[in-house]
């Protein structure tokens, strides 16, 4: 399709949890469009928890295009999504986008590998945004000059993003608990991002580096990234009724 490779929501209020949105095409190879995975438009409100967006493609908003709407993400993973122009993971037009305990890795675009903003506001708390690439600028965030929008982050990590990670914005690293450290994921070596293991290694600097007032399911201080915070204990992508492994290190039966 031209808009929303997997789903289009307009004038709607939706809540989605425990889903995988993968390998969707929001733009025909010879055309233009947006929202490789999801389009959220026309005053809609969406909450998305425990979700994976992997290898979706579009001209604008490789995974999600948000237009005049509100999007709240928690415990999500945006991995290897691609926009040929703007917003490798998210295209934010006049919208409010917030992400808590969410990981953005390996997303690509010409402008704004994680977020391209057209007058939209974006907030990240306890997130990891690493190894994202913009061929022109905005390895993490950039904006259309006439509609700047805002970007805020706290207790989040920014590592290995290229080029010019924050277009016309001072880096948030070093303030509000934000860091720039190699997250040391278990395995991101494969060519297929669907095969990456985004659990933290036991020596990851992101362990217990999240908000001091927020706890992981085991009662320890929250880690940074998608397998952290109170929602980490409710991830169940295979639908078997048992929560998925969220702890750092290899799976322990």
N, C-alpha and C positions, 0 to 999 in steps of 0.2 A: 504494500500500500504506500501512498504518499505520506500519510500521517499515521503514527502509531502502529508499528509493526505487530505488536501483540494486543494492544488495547487502547481505546480512546474513551476518555470520560469527560463529559461536559455537563455543566449545571448539576453536579453530582456531589454526594458525600460518600466516600468509600473507605473501607478499612480492609487491608490485605495483610496476610501473615503466612509465613512458611511457604514461600513460593520461589520458583526459579524461572527467570526470564532470560533465555539464551538463544543466540544465533538468529535474532529477528532483524528484518530489514525495513527501515522506515522510509527509505528513499530508493526509488528505482535507479538502476545504474546510470541511466541517461537523464534523470530528472532531478527535481529538488523537493525537499520535504523535511520532516522533522519527527523526532521521537522514535528512535529505533525500537525501543521496547514499549513505552507508554507515553501517551499524550494526556495531560491534565489541563483542562481549559475552562474558560467562561465561568469563573467564580466557584470552581470546584474546591473541595477540601479532601485530602487523602492522607491517611496514616498507613505506612508500610513498615512492617516489622519482620525480622528474621527472613530476609529476602536476599537472593543472589541475582545480580544482573551481569551476565557474562557474554562478551563478544557480540554485542548488538551494534548495529551500524545505521547511521543516518547522516544527512548533511548537517543538521543542527540538533543537538541533543542525542548523542549516540545511544544512551539508555533511556533518558526521560526528557521530554519537553514540557515545561510548566509555564502556562500562559494565564496571567490574571487569576491565580489560584494560590492555594496553600498546600504545601507538602511537608509532612513530618516523617523522617526516617529514623529507625532505630535498629541496631544490630543487623545492618545490611552490608553487603559486599558488592562493590562495583569493580569488576575485573575485566580488563582488556576490551573495553568498549571504545568505539571509534566514531568520530564525527569528521567528515571530510572538510568541514569549515569550522563550526563553532560548538563548543560544549561537548567534549568527549564523553563525559558521564551525564551532565545535566545542562540544559539550556533554560535559563531563568529569565522570563520576560514579565516584568511588572508583578512579580510574585514573591511570596515568602517561602523560603526553603530552609528547613532546619534538619540537622543530622546529629544524632547522638550514637556513640559507640558504633561507628560505621567505618569501613575500610574502603579506600579508593586507591587502587594500584593498577599500573599498566594501562591506564586510559590515555587515548591520544586524540588530538585535534590540531587544526591549524592555529586556532585561538581558544584558550581556556580549556585545558585538557580535562580538568574536573568540572569547572563551572564557567560558562559564559553568561554574563549578566546584561540584560537590557532593562535597566531601572529596577532590578529585583534585589531583594535582601537575602543574604545567605549566612547561616550561622552553623558552626561546627563545634561540638563539645565532645571530648573524649574520643576523637576520631584519629585514624592514621591515614595520611595522604602522602603516598610515597611512590616514586618511580613512574610518575605520569609525565607525558611529553607533549609539548606544543611546538610545532615546527616553526611558527612565527613568534608568538609570545604567549605568556600566561600558562606556564606548566601546571599551575593550580587554578588561577582565577584571572579573568580579564573582563573588560566591559566595553560596550559600545559607548563612545565618548559623549554622545548627546543624552544618554540615559545611564548614569554611572552605577547606581545601586550601592549597596554596602556589603562588606565582608567582615565577619567577626569570628574569632576562634578562641577557645580556651581548652587547656589540658589536652591538646592535640599535637600530633607529630607530623613534620614535613621534611621528607628526606629524598634527595635524588630526583627532584623535579626540574625539568628543563623545557624550554629556555625561558629566562626571565619569569620565575615562578609567579610573581604577583605584579600584574601590569598596572602601573600608576598607583601602587599601593605599597606602603612600607611592610616589610616582612613582619608577621606577628611573632616570629620565633624569639624567645627570650622574655616574653611578657605573658601574663595570665596562664602560666604553667605550660606554655607551648615549647616544644623541643624540635631538634633536627637530628635525629639519631637513626642509624640503620635498625629497622624493626626486627631483623633476624627471624624471618618467617621460617617455618619448617622446610618448605621446598617450593621455590618459584623458578625452577630451572627448566621446566618443560616448555615446548613451543606452544602447546595448547593451554590457555589460561584456565580452562575448566579442570585441569589436573593439578593446579597449584594447591598446596596445603598452607592455608593462611593462619593456622594455629601458631602461636609464638613458640620459638625455641626456649629451652629452659634458661638460657643466658641472655634473653632479649631484654634490652633496657626499657621496654614498654610495660614490663610486668610491674604491677603496683605503682604505675606512674600516672594514673588517671586522677580524677577529682578525689581529694582526700575524704570528702563527705559521702561518696558513693561507694558501695561495696559490691564485690562479685558474689556469686551464689554461695561460695564457701566462707564468706564473712571477711575476706581479706580486702584491702583497698583495691579499687577497680583498676584493671589493666587499661591500656589504650588500644582501641580497635574494635572489631566487630564481635569478638568473643570476650566480651567484658560487660560489666554492669549487671544489674538485677535481671535484665532480659536474656542474658546468656543462658540461663537455666531453662528457657522455654523454647529453644530452637529445636524444631522437629521437621526437617525438610522431607524425610522419607515417610512421614505420617504414620509411624508405628506406635505412637502414643508414648514413646520414651524419649526424653530429651537427648539431643546430640552431645557428643564430647566437645566441651568448650575450653578445658584447662590447657595451659601451656604444656609443651612436650608431647611425646608420642602417645597414641591411644593406649589406655590402660583398662583392660576389660574388668 
